[in-house]
């Protein structure tokens, strides 16, 4: 069975560390169990690191432990070397790394809590969904 390939927005990675009660945590468990494959680029990995380290106090996680988490996450991810120049299509320039990676890697989905930030992804044939929607799709509820 083909694994679903996704790009996780930084807010999903953050949420998975912030609370073990939500859909983001369940999505991350699917990654750890090898049931879904995340895609990562150097740019997105750097964004994860910047945001998580900046919010380490809020997460209650030491920066060294965040580095260990990110090393493990990157080790499980399919690494994509971006080849093409990307012209921005989103309102928030910080989200361009996510859509650029999703487009070049032919991802099945972008998983994000900020669907409105990704309103233009349909123009390039990608669907942005919430962690809850992603879980429903995998269960066959949608």
C-alpha positions in Angstrom: 0.0 0.0 0.0 1.3 3.4 -1.0 2.0 5.8 1.9 0.3 9.1 1.8 3.0 11.8 1.3 2.4 15.1 3.1 4.0 18.4 3.8 3.4 19.5 7.4 3.0 23.2 8.0 5.1 24.4 11.0 1.9 25.0 13.0 1.1 21.3 12.9 4.6 20.3 14.1 4.4 22.9 16.9 0.9 21.7 17.9 2.0 18.1 18.0 4.6 19.0 20.6 2.3 21.4 22.5 -0.5 18.9 23.2 -0.8 15.2 23.0 -4.6 15.5 22.9 -5.1 16.9 19.3 -5.1 15.7 15.8 -1.6 17.1 15.1 -0.2 14.7 17.7 -2.1 11.9 16.0 -0.7 12.9 12.6 2.8 12.9 14.1 2.2 9.4 15.5 1.3 8.2 12.0 4.7 9.5 10.8 6.5 7.8 13.7 4.6 4.6 13.0 5.6 4.8 9.3 2.0 4.9 8.2 2.5 8.3 6.4 5.5 9.9 4.9 6.4 13.5 5.5 8.4 15.5 2.9 11.0 18.1 4.0 13.3 20.5 2.4 16.2 22.4 3.9 14.1 25.6 3.9 11.2 24.0 5.8 13.5 22.2 8.2 15.1 25.6 9.0 11.7 27.1 9.6 10.7 24.3 12.0 13.9 24.9 13.9 13.5 28.6 14.1 9.9 28.5 15.3 10.3 25.6 17.7 13.5 27.0 19.3 11.8 30.4 19.6 8.9 28.8 21.4 10.7 26.3 23.4 9.7 27.9 26.7 6.0 27.8 25.7 6.5 24.1 24.8 8.3 23.4 28.0 11.0 21.6 25.9 14.7 22.4 26.1 16.3 23.6 22.9 18.6 20.5 22.9 15.6 18.2 23.0 14.0 20.2 20.1 17.2 19.5 18.1 16.9 15.7 18.9 13.2 15.8 17.9 14.0 17.6 14.6 16.9 15.2 13.8 14.5 12.2 14.3 11.8 13.9 12.2 14.2 14.7 9.4 15.5 11.2 9.6 12.1 9.8 8.9 11.2 12.3 6.2 11.7 12.1 2.5 14.2 14.8 1.8 13.5 16.9 -1.3 16.1 19.1 -2.9 14.2 21.9 -4.5 15.2 22.5 -8.1 13.1 25.3 -9.5 12.8 29.0 -8.9 9.4 29.7 -7.2 7.2 32.7 -7.8 5.1 33.5 -4.7 1.4 32.8 -5.0 0.3 33.1 -1.3 -0.5 36.2 0.8 2.0 35.2 3.5 5.5 34.8 2.3 6.4 32.6 5.2 4.1 29.9 3.7 5.7 29.8 0.4 8.3 27.2 1.5 5.5 24.8 2.3 3.7 25.1 -1.1 7.0 25.2 -3.0 8.0 21.9 -1.4 4.5 20.4 -1.9 4.5 21.3 -5.6 8.0 20.1 -6.4 7.6 16.8 -4.5 4.1 16.1 -5.8 2.8 15.8 -2.3 -0.7 14.3 -1.7 -1.6 17.1 0.8 -0.4 20.1 2.8 -1.5 19.6 6.4 -2.1 22.9 8.2 -4.2 24.6 10.7 -4.3 27.7 8.6 -6.3 26.6 5.5 -7.1 30.3 4.7 -3.4 30.9 4.3 -3.3 28.3 1.5 -6.3 29.5 -0.5 -4.3 29.6 -3.7 -2.9 26.0 -3.6 -5.6 24.7 -5.9 -4.1 26.7 -8.7 -1.1 24.3 -8.6 -3.1 21.1 -8.0 -2.5 20.7 -4.3 -5.0 20.4 -1.5 -4.5 21.9 1.9 -6.3 20.2 4.7 -6.4 20.3 8.5 -5.0 17.5 10.6 -8.5 16.4 11.5 -9.4 16.2 7.8 -6.2 14.2 7.1 -7.1 11.7 9.8 -10.6 11.3 8.4 -9.2 10.7 4.9 -6.8 8.0 6.2 -9.7 6.3 8.1 -11.8 6.4 4.9 -14.4 8.7 6.5 -14.1 11.2 3.6 
